[in-house]
Amino acid sequence: MYHKEKSIQIKNSASALYNNLGVLRIAPRRLTYFTVVHANVVNMISASWDGLNYSHRQLQSKEPNVATSTSLIMQAAFCALPSRDLLVVTSQKGIQMYESDGSIMVYWHALDTPETPTEQAVFARGISAVWENYICVGVSSGAILVFDVPSKGSNITLSEVLEEHKESITDMASECSGSQECIANLVTADDEGNLCVWKSGEEFQLLNKIPGFDMSCSSVKLWKGTVVAGYGTGQIRLYEAVTGILHAEVNAHARWIYSLDIAPFSGLLLSAAEDSLVRVWHLTMTPETNSVEVAHLHNECVTDTQICGAKFCDGDGYAFAVTGYDLSEIIRYVQS
């Protein structure tokens, strides 16, 4: 179903972080941007679709009044809003927002770091564009920061702080950007596996809380009102977002899941884990019975590699890319 394409070399290897791969497709310019985090650097690659041109850029973690920051980056993710695309980078010190090509930093938000060191590490992790003009970012305290983003310029403001989670945020995902009406359009996950389902707006509303079971939920997605969550147990669970009804539970991997992704137009689901496997699944909704079916379609084994990032390169799931801990390349697969 898929075959391996030529890999893209990166300047530094990937750190062992959840969801450590960002992909943004720039159709008018026939380019795809990729980001991979290594320690305190984001490796950014711009790749032309014909595979002939690659350009590299490195973004450093920043902090005020320091020339070079050693603060570790936790995540880099592209946020596609209807009016603009931004690259958001989270670290132990704060949140950086860049133009999508990484050329200009448009916003910096410092995290509240305690005067005296505490047992609890301070960092931001979990990034999602929500609806028309919001970018949400999770924090190690369990808080979710909601930023209001104008259609251009750098006048980004912190509009709300959602305090429902008690544990560190691991990941978040949204659905229905733009004008589509959705009941639930944001799901957030934490280190204990708890999920919160939100409806965005002037004030975000908590619609539902799906309890965890003391096992970290490392990656989460939202598709057609269904929450797809990957856990440290190697399981994937599918819940109805608004009611919290469990639709399906799949023993997908033998080890910790690091990354999930969904191709929204085709319903293909990608899962990647520490067990060196990347699996492709197909989700089917049956509205009459209000059920979701999961079928396994494809396996790829990246031998001796702890996979830490996997993303589809397009909305149909025609191609996907994979990163692994200590691997200095992005491996790509395309449908045969």
C-alpha positions in Angstrom: 0.0 0.0 0.0 2.9 2.4 0.8 6.5 2.3 -0.3 9.6 4.1 0.9 10.7 7.3 -0.8 14.0 9.1 -0.6 14.7 10.3 3.0 15.3 14.0 3.8 18.5 14.6 5.8 18.3 16.9 8.8 21.2 18.8 10.5 20.6 17.2 14.0 19.0 14.0 15.1 15.5 14.0 16.6 15.0 14.2 20.4 12.9 11.6 22.1 9.8 13.8 22.5 6.1 13.0 21.8 4.8 14.2 18.4 8.3 15.3 17.3 7.5 16.1 13.7 5.7 19.1 12.2 4.5 19.2 8.6 2.9 22.1 6.6 2.0 21.8 3.0 2.3 25.0 1.0 0.3 24.0 -2.2 0.7 27.3 -4.2 4.5 27.1 -3.9 4.6 23.3 -4.3 6.6 23.0 -1.0 6.3 21.2 2.2 7.9 22.5 5.5 9.1 19.9 8.1 10.2 20.6 11.6 12.1 18.3 14.0 13.2 19.2 17.5 16.8 18.5 18.7 17.6 19.6 22.3 17.4 23.5 22.2 17.1 23.7 18.3 14.3 23.3 15.8 15.5 21.9 12.5 13.4 23.2 9.7 13.4 21.9 6.2 11.7 23.3 3.1 11.3 20.5 0.5 10.1 21.0 -3.0 7.5 18.5 -4.3 9.8 17.4 -7.1 12.4 16.4 -4.6 15.1 18.6 -6.2 15.3 21.5 -3.8 15.8 21.5 0.0 16.6 24.4 2.2 17.5 24.2 5.9 17.0 26.6 8.8 17.6 26.3 12.5 15.6 28.1 15.2 17.1 28.4 18.7 15.1 28.4 21.9 14.9 32.0 23.1 14.6 33.6 26.5 14.7 37.3 27.5 18.1 38.9 28.2 20.1 35.8 27.2 22.2 35.7 24.0 22.0 31.9 23.6 19.4 29.9 25.5 20.1 26.3 26.6 16.4 25.8 27.5 15.1 22.6 26.0 12.5 22.8 23.4 9.5 20.5 24.1 7.6 20.8 20.8 7.3 22.6 17.5 4.1 22.6 15.6 2.5 24.4 12.7 -0.8 26.1 13.4 -2.9 26.7 10.3 -5.6 29.3 10.8 -7.9 30.5 8.0 -6.1 33.8 7.7 -2.5 32.8 8.4 -0.1 30.0 9.2 2.2 30.2 12.2 5.0 28.0 13.6 4.7 27.6 17.4 7.7 26.5 19.5 7.4 25.6 23.2 10.2 25.3 25.6 11.1 25.3 29.3 11.1 29.1 29.3 8.2 30.1 27.1 6.3 30.0 23.9 7.7 31.4 20.6 5.5 32.1 17.5 7.0 32.5 14.1 5.9 33.2 10.6 5.4 29.7 9.0 8.8 29.8 7.2 10.6 30.5 10.5 11.9 33.9 9.2 10.4 36.2 11.8 9.4 35.7 15.4 6.1 37.5 15.9 5.4 36.7 19.5 7.1 35.6 22.7 5.3 34.5 25.9 7.4 33.8 29.0 6.3 31.1 31.4 6.0 31.8 35.1 9.1 30.2 36.5 9.4 29.9 40.3 12.1 31.8 42.1 13.3 28.7 43.9 13.6 25.4 42.0 10.6 23.1 42.7 10.2 19.4 42.1 7.7 20.2 39.3 9.5 21.0 36.0 8.2 24.0 34.1 7.6 23.8 30.4 5.0 24.3 27.7 3.8 21.4 25.5 0.7 20.6 23.4 -0.1 23.1 20.6 -3.2 23.5 18.5 -4.9 26.1 16.2 -8.5 26.4 17.2 -11.4 27.7 15.1 -10.7 31.1 13.3 -8.3 33.0 15.5 -7.1 31.0 18.5 -3.9 29.1 19.2 -4.0 27.0 22.4 -0.8 25.9 24.2 -0.6 23.6 27.2 1.6 24.1 30.3 3.2 21.7 32.8 0.9 23.0 35.5 -2.1 21.6 33.6 -3.2 25.0 32.5 -4.1 25.8 28.8 -3.2 29.2 27.5 -5.6 30.6 24.8 -4.0 33.1 22.5 -6.1 35.4 20.3 -4.2 35.8 16.9 -5.0 38.7 14.5 -5.1 38.0 10.8 -1.8 39.7 10.4 0.8 41.5 12.5 2.2 40.7 16.0 -0.6 41.9 18.2 -1.2 38.5 19.7 -2.9 38.5 23.1 -3.4 35.9 25.9 -7.2 35.9 26.1 -8.0 33.1 28.5 -6.4 30.5 30.8 -8.3 27.2 31.1 -7.6 25.5 34.4 -9.2 22.0 34.4 -6.3 19.6 34.1 -4.2 18.9 37.3 -1.3 17.2 35.5 1.0 18.3 32.7 -0.6 18.7 29.3 0.8 16.2 26.8 -1.0 17.1 23.6 -4.1 18.7 22.1 -6.0 18.7 18.9 -8.8 20.6 17.2 -11.4 20.2 14.4 -13.6 22.4 12.3 -11.4 25.4 11.6 -13.2 28.2 9.8 -16.9 28.5 9.4 -18.0 24.9 10.0 -20.2 24.5 13.1 -18.9 21.9 15.5 -20.2 21.1 19.0 -16.8 20.1 20.3 -13.7 21.5 18.6 -10.8 21.1 21.0 -9.6 18.1 23.0 -6.7 18.3 25.5 -4.8 15.4 27.1 -2.6 15.1 30.2 0.0 12.9 31.8 -2.6 10.9 33.7 -4.6 10.1 30.5 -7.4 12.5 31.4 -9.1 14.1 28.4 -11.0 17.4 28.3 -13.4 18.3 25.5 -14.0 22.0 24.8 -16.1 24.3 22.6 -14.2 27.4 21.6 -15.6 30.9 21.6 -15.2 34.2 23.3 -15.0 32.0 26.4 -14.1 28.4 26.0 -16.7 25.9 27.4 -15.8 22.6 29.0 -18.2 20.1 27.4 -16.9 16.8 28.8 -14.2 15.3 30.9 -13.1 11.7 30.0 -11.2 10.2 32.9 -7.8 8.6 32.4 -6.6 5.5 34.1 -3.2 6.7 35.4 -1.5 6.1 32.1 -0.2 9.0 30.1 -2.1 9.9 26.9 0.8 11.0 24.7 -1.0 11.9 21.5 -4.6 12.9 20.7 -6.7 13.7 17.6 -10.3 14.9 16.9 -12.1 13.7 13.8 -15.9 14.0 13.0 -16.7 14.4 16.7 -14.6 11.4 17.7 -11.6 11.6 20.0 -8.7 9.3 19.1 -6.2 8.9 21.9 -2.9 7.1 22.1 -1.5 5.9 25.4 1.7 4.7 27.0 0.1 1.2 27.1 0.3 1.0 23.3 -3.5 1.2 23.1 -5.6 3.6 21.0 -9.0 4.5 22.3 -11.8 6.1 20.3 -14.4 8.1 22.3 -17.4 10.1 21.3 -16.2 13.6 22.2 -19.4 15.0 23.7 -20.7 12.0 25.6 -17.4 10.2 26.4 -18.8 6.9 25.2 -16.0 4.5 24.3 -16.5 3.4 20.7 -13.4 1.2 20.3 -10.2 0.1 22.0 -7.3 -1.2 19.9 -4.1 -2.9 21.2 -2.2 -1.2 18.5 1.4 -1.3 19.7 3.6 -3.3 22.0 5.2 -0.2 23.5 4.5 3.5 24.3 2.7 5.4 21.5 4.5 8.6 20.6 2.5 10.0 17.8 -1.0 9.8 16.1 -2.2 11.6 13.0 -5.4 11.7 11.0 -5.9 12.4 7.3 -9.3 14.2 7.6 -10.5 13.7 4.1 -10.0 9.9 3.9 -10.3 8.9 7.6 -6.9 7.3 7.6 -5.2 7.1 11.1 -1.4 6.9 11.6 0.1 5.5 14.8 3.7 5.3 15.7 5.4 4.0 18.8 8.6 2.9 20.6 8.2 -0.6 19.1 9.6 0.6 15.8 6.3 0.2 14.1 4.2 2.7 12.1 0.7 1.5 11.4 -2.0 2.9 9.2 -5.7 2.3 10.1 -8.9 3.3 8.5 -11.8 4.8 10.5 -15.3 4.5 9.3 -18.3 6.4 10.8 -21.7 4.8 10.7 -24.1 7.7 11.7 -27.2 5.4 11.8 -25.8 3.3 14.6 -23.6 6.1 15.9 -20.5 3.9 15.8 -16.9 4.0 14.5 -15.1 1.1 13.0 -11.3 0.7 12.9 -9.6 -1.5 10.2 -5.9 -2.1 10.1 -4.5 -1.4 6.6 -0.7 -1.2 6.7 2.5 -1.7 8.7 6.0 -0.2 8.3 8.8 -1.3 10.6 11.7 1.2 11.0 14.2 -1.3 12.3 16.0 -0.5 15.6 14.3 2.9 15.8 12.3 4.4 18.6 9.8 6.4 16.5 8.9 9.8 18.0 7.1 11.6 15.2 4.7 10.5 12.4 2.6 12.7 10.2 0.6 12.6 7.0 1.9 15.0 4.4 -1.5 15.8 3.0 -5.2 15.6 3.9 -5.9 12.4 2.0 -3.1 10.3 3.6 -1.4 9.8 0.2 2.1 10.1 1.9 3.4 10.2 5.4 6.7 11.0 7.1 8.4 9.5 10.2 11.2 10.6 12.6 13.1 8.5 15.1 15.2 9.2 18.2 18.8 9.8 17.3 17.9 9.5 13.6 19.3 12.4 11.4 16.7 11.9 8.6 13.0 12.2 7.9 11.8 8.9 6.4 9.0 9.3 3.8 6.4 6.8 2.5 4.1 7.2 -0.4 1.1 5.1 -1.6 2.0 2.6 -4.3 
